[in-house]
Amino acid sequence: MFWKKLFHTRDYLRSSLWVVPFVAIPLELVATRILHSLDDRLGSAFLGLGVSGAQAMLDAIITAMLSFVVFTFGSLLVALQIASGQMTPRIIATILVRDNVVRYTTGLFIFTLLFAISAVNRIQASVSQLVVFVAACLAIICFGAFLYLIDYASRLLRPISIVGLVGKSGLAVIANSYPGLNPNGTEARFRNTRKSPVRTVSHEGASEIVLAVSLPHLIKLAEHSNGVIELVPQVGDFVATDEPLFKLYDGAESLDDGELRSVVAFGPERTLDQDPTFAFRIIIDIALKALSPAINDPTTAVIAIDQLHRLLRSVGRRNLRTEELVGRSGELRVVCRTPNWEDFVHLAFTEIRHCGAHNIQIARRLRAMIENLIETLPKYRHAALSQQLELLDREVDRRFNYAEDRTLAHVADSQGLGGASGL
């Protein structure tokens, strides 16, 4: 239960914009008292500001910080709407609201605003020169941070930045989910030698999506009971109330249902924590939106395919993990299904081929991707890629009426169109 609460707490804190600005409030209270105490001890008067001058400067800082905060949140809301409409709504929770630059910049504005208010409140017959000096320095930093935030946000909302960040997150979750490389090509899938489970544990609570599973805890539970636990859904699957969640074999029958459910975290929307195919899904959705007749931006789709190429190469080099997880004794303890190589290949190619094969850019970029993966990945990965190449050839022959266009579309080009040296 502790793991589940910790996962949800961490996920909420990472995706909440208000947390860092809120933490800035107690930090400001502590910093103000420390600086006033130091000012009383040092008795510094290096600024030489009078009461009226200090009040005027602090009032200007307060006004500026209020404007910065309002502008930041107002612009952020507009940016979220535009980005989700032009690309995909799935980037909001996974990329935009988790961006630390926006969160910490807003926290700096709130800290400076409250610091200036506290400084004004302390001014009576004399001015705390050190406090006013620190407030002036914070204001200068905030002006620089505000200008940087505008530039950063304008760069962040470009498709190449979004798909790049998703690709980077995807590589991290792939490395975490499949830590080992696979030079031998052995990836055994689960073969159920037990006819039927001795007991089935159903999902309780709201119908939601499996976000993450604590496999070490599951293995410990299975070892403790000397049994085998099979997790029925994959990470990313939607599970309705009363649907099967676990199948228990042998001694696992004695395990408590609540203890088993506590190692599976649910939520309303997929995340990138333990779901490598979700990174593919986000990038593919961006490509499909770019290929839609309403937007018609194949160059953005090519940029998305660049990241799919990067992710698929990483997946192809890794051991996609046997579904049978063993304990310390080497005996089978947990069965947890994960996507195999064919699943990743179908996900990466099928929808984009159907929606974009009529575009020469997309046809040529997909061909370059397939040929490069066949050249660089081990031989046991080639069958699924060769099938996709054959399907692409058939799709191109069906879509293009002119022989010259068909010839052009059959050329691999990593830029889509314009990058190949010749036919």
Number of C-alpha atoms within 10 A of each C-alpha: 14 8 15 18 13 12 20 16 11 11 14 13 13 18 19 14 21 12 15 20 17 14 13 19 18 11 12 19 14 10 15 19 13 12 17 17 13 15 17 12 9 10 11 13 12 9 13 11 17 13 15 11 12 23 20 12 17 23 17 13 23 22 12 17 25 15 12 21 19 12 12 19 14 11 13 16 10 10 17 16 13 14 20 15 11 13 24 20 17 21 21 17 16 22 18 23 17 19 17 15 14 22 19 17 21 28 22 21 28 24 23 28 27 18 26 30 16 17 22 22 10 14 15 9 7 11 23 26 22 20 25 23 15 17 21 18 12 20 24 13 14 21 15 11 21 22 10 14 18 14 11 14 17 12 13 19 17 14 21 16 14 22 28 18 19 23 23 16 18 28 20 17 20 24 16 14 18 19 14 13 16 17 11 9 16 12 14 11 14 13 9 9 6 9 7 11 16 13 14 19 21 18 19 16 10 13 16 19 21 23 24 23 23 15 16 13 15 25 22 15 21 26 22 12 17 18 21 27 30 23 22 19 18 19 27 22 15 19 21 16 14 13 16 16 22 21 20 23 22 16 16 23 21 13 17 11 15 11 13 18 19 17 21 22 21 25 16 12 14 23 21 20 21 21 24 27 21 20 27 22 15 23 30 24 19 25 28 26 22 24 22 13 9 8 12 13 15 21 17 21 26 24 22 28 27 21 24 25 21 17 22 20 17 17 23 23 18 19 20 23 22 16 19 18 20 16 14 10 8 8 14 18 26 25 25 21 18 20 15 17 19 13 12 18 20 13 16 22 21 14 15 20 20 13 15 22 25 17 17 22 23 27 28 26 27 29 22 22 25 22 16 15 19 19 11 13 16 15 10 13 18 18 12 17 20 14 13 20 19 11 16 24 18 12 17 23 19 12 14 17 10 9 10 9 14 17 13 17 27 18 19 23 24 21 17 26 19 10 12 14 6 8 8
